[in-house]
Amino acid sequence: MKTILVVQGKGGGPKTATVRNLAVAAATAGLRVGTLDTDPQGSLTHWHSLRPADVAPIAGEQRVLGEVTERPTPQGLDLLVIDTPTAVEFFPESTALLFDAADLVLVPVRPGPEDLVSMQAMLPYLHSRRRPMRLLLSQIQPRLRETTDARAIVAGMGTPAPVEIPLLQEVPRSFMAGLGTAEIPGTRTGPLFRDLWAYLSAEMGV
């Protein structure tokens, strides 16, 4: 089983959207996929409760970060994707267990200055965990100067994924349907999340 840990320093970012859409992209590619929701807000768990019965199965578990006392090792899965709350560094023991379990750490980054400053502050902690890490520019508006500037800044922080997720309402709308955009015909982000999964799976040797 491979494990992807999704973390972000800034609140309100697209962690959960990334987790659920990545899980869907992998599940629709034929993998046995599960998610672990460690955020007390439980948004990912709520999304699971909305999933229709006739879509690709994705196992879901909720365990708030402070209650994680051992590395997650669910049985019967090919991929586990873990959602986290903001400021994981405030739960050092539990967070260390999740990082130790991760084959890859994925960090969504929005192109706004607040997110970039927050990411810069979080970098020393992320590097100290010594796990393979990829940065994902998300909620971007491609034609804005801020997006161009963010690409250069993010490239200086680490290895960016070769896929960027645009700011489109289809992503939050898919949440209320209990779906990922890869399950909805005609979406723009569905193929992008499939491409993201293809890239990450190759990086992990899946």
Secondary structure, DSSP 8 states (H G I E B T S, - for coil): -EEEEE--SSTTSSHHHHHHHHHHHHHHTT--EEEEE--TT-HHHHHHHH--TTS--EEEEE--GGG--S----SS-SEEEEE--S-GGGSHHHHHHHHHH-SEEEEEE-SSHHHHHHHHHHHHHHHHTT--EEEEEEEE-TTSHHHHHHHHHHHTTS-B-S--EE--THHHHHHHTT--GGGSTT-SHHHHHHHHHHHHHHHHT-
